[in-house]
């Protein structure tokens, strides 16, 4: 959609479609009472984080190759582990800091050509990863406050409202670069596809986590990098150079260190519970 419609209304429309569809499903399955959040402020914060994470990511893929943007987005688990300390009161252990240092080295390798070509906007995937990580931590804080479907409705609706207000503000600002008109039908259709596939992906990730545990499921996320690289090559003729591929490999290596650490912690927690 790059060049067909500005990124801000694209993001707003994508979440508006998801919010309406998920809300209809929630109404059918759980009724009107499911729309009342236990902690409204927490749900607003989740929506703000998702809005900024998505806007930064959408902007990044308008400017940068898809595979390189996805590689940097894999910083999110690292940031989540770090933010769990100040936001959840959890102890951030040494393996997390080691993985973080390794991952940042990989990010510098991936960003190298993009910083030279487009400047500081190349750090948009990093900003996206930070906000996405904050949303994940807030998701953990909101655990038990509703069903998985209601949690999706709250966060999608919050992001849709925030992005819609921002899009209207951009339209009314009078700045030519922020102006936009009605989209073509194919842009709307693509937003529907993005909303549908993203919502399905979130649901499948939730189901996988419930059945196997987060530590067991986490490595599967790196399939995204292979898919993004293949689609970028196929549709956009984007072939990452050797250094960018090396950087992506370093980020994945750091993520696997973090995964192994999480797996060891889960096993230790299970042993402690059995001993009690």
N, C-alpha and C positions, 0 to 999 in steps of 0.2 A: 504493500500500500504506500510505500515511500514515494512522495511526489504526487500521489492521487488525492490525498486529504491530509491536513496537518495532524501531528501526533497527538495533540491534546484532545480534540474531538474524537479521534479514533479510540483513545483510551477510555474516554467518557462513555462512548456508545458501547464499547465492548463490555464494560461492567454494568451498564444499564440493562443490556439484554440479559446478562447472567442474573442480575438481581431480580428482574421480573419473572424469569423462568423458574428460578430457585424458590422465589416467594410463592408462586402458584403451587409448586410441588409441596412446600412446607404446609400451606393452608390445607391442601387435600389430606396430607398424612397426619398432621398434628393439631390442626385447628388454630383459631385466633390467638389462644393463650401463648402459643410458641413464639409469637412476635414480641413479647415483652421481655427484654433482657434483664438479668439480675444485676448487672453492673454496667449501666449505660456508658459511663466514662471510659471503661475498659474497652467496650466495643467500638466507641468512637476512635480511640487510640489505635485499635487494630485497623480500622478503615483508613485512617490517615497514613499509617505505615504502608499499607498495601497500595494506596493511591500513589504515593511518592516512589515506592519500589517499582511499580508498573510503569509510571510515566518515565522514570529514568531508564528503565530497560527498553521500553518502546523507542525512546529517543536514541538510545545507543544503537539499536539495530537499524535505525534509519541512517546512521552515519558510519557504522563499522561492519566488518564482515561478521556473519552470523556465528561461525565457529569460535572466533576469538571473543566475541561478546559472551557466549555461553561459558567459555573456559573461565573467564573472570567472574562470572556469576556463581561459580562453584566455591567462591570465597564464603558464601553464606553460612555453611556449617561451621567454618572457623569462627566467624563473627558471632554466631549463635552461642558457641561454647564460651567465648570470651565474655559476652554480654550477660550470660547466665550468672556471672559473679555479682556485678553491681545491681542487676535487676531482680534476681531471684535469691540472692544470698548464698549461692553455691560456690564452693571452692574451685578456683581455676588452677588445675594441676599443671606440672611441668610439661608433660607431653603436649598439652594444648598450646603452650607458648612456643614449643619447638615446631609444631605443625604450622603455627601462624607465621613464624619467621620464614620457614621454607616456602609456604604459599605466597607470601609477599614477594619473595625472589622470583617465583614463577610469574606473578602478575607483572612485574617490571619487564620481564622478557616478552610477554604477550603485548604489553602496551607500547613497547619501544617504537615500532613503525607508525602506530596510530597517533602517538603524541607528536611525532615529527610532521605528520600529514594534516591532522585536524586540530591539534593543540589540546587544551585542557578539557574540552568536551569528551575526550577519550576516557576520562575517569568516570563517566556516567555508569558503566557496569559496576564499578566499585560502590558508588552511591546506592545503586539498586540493591546490591548485596547487603549493605548495612541496614537499609530500611526493611528488607525482607527478613533479615535476622531478628530485628526488633519485633516484627510481627510474629515470628515463630515463638519468641520468648513470651510475648503477650498471649499467644495461643495457649501456652502451658499454664499461664496464670489464670486463664479462663476455663481450664479443664473442669468438667463437672457442672458447668452452668447451663447446659442445654445439650441437645443432640448435635451430632456432627452436621446435620443438614441446617439446623438453626444457626450454628456457628458460621457456616458458609453464607447464609443469607445476611447475617449481620455485617460480616466483613465486606461482602460484595456490595451491599446497599450503601454502606458508609463510603466506600471508594467511589461508587457511582455518583453519589451526591456531591462529594468534594470535587471530583473531576468535572462534573457538569457545571458547577458554579464557576470553576476556574476557566472552563471553555467559554462560558457566556461572558465572563469578565474579559477574556482575551478578545472575543468578538467585538465587545463594546468599547475596547480600549482605543480604537482608532489607529493602532499600529498596523501598517500594511502586512508585515510578515506574520502577524497573528490572526489576520482576518481569514474567514472561510465561509463557504456557502453550503448548500445542500449537497450531500455526497451522491455519487452515482450508485446505481443499484448494486454493482459488483463490489463496491467498498462495503456496503451494508451486509452483503452476503458473506464477505470475508470476515467481518466482525462477528457475525453469527457463528461462523465456523470456529473462530478463535475462542469465543465464549463457550461454545459447546465442548470443544476438545479440552480446554483448560479446566472446566468444571468437572468433566469426566476424569481427567488426570488427577485432580485433587481428591476426588472420591476414591479412585483406585489406590492412591498412595495411602489414604486413611485406612482403607480396608486391609491393605498389605501390612501396615504397621500394627493394626489390631490383631491380625492373625499370626504374624511372625515376630513382631517387635521391631522398634525403630533401628536398633543396631544391626539386625539381620537384613533389613530392607535397604539400609543406607547406600551400600555400594552400587545398587541397581541404578541409582540416579546418574551414574556416569555414562549410561547408555545414551543419555541426551546429547553428550558431546559428539559421539559417533554419528548420531542421526543429524545433528545440526551441521556437522562437517560435511556429511554426504549431501544434504539438501542445499547447503551453500554452494557446493561444487556443482551440483546438478542444475540448479535454477539460476544461480548468479555468477557462475564461473569464478568463485572465490576459492583460491587454493592457498592455505596458510603456508608461510615460508618455514624453513627449518627451525629458526629461532622461536617462532610463535608456537610451533608444535612442541618444541622442547619445554617452553614455558607452561603449556597446557599439561604436559606430562608431569612437571614439577608440582603443579597445583593438585592434580589427581593423587600424586604420591603423598602430599600433605594430608589430603582428605582421607586416604586409606590409613595413615598413621592415627588420625583422630578416630576413625571407625574402630580400629583395633583397640584403642584405649577405651572407647565406650563399651565395646564388647567385653573387655576384661572387667570393667566396673560392674556391668550387669551380672556377670558370673559371680563376682565377689558379693554383690548384694543378695543374689539367690542363695549362696552358701550361708551368709549371715542369717537370712530369714529361716533357713532350715535348721540351723544350730539353735535358734531361739525356740 
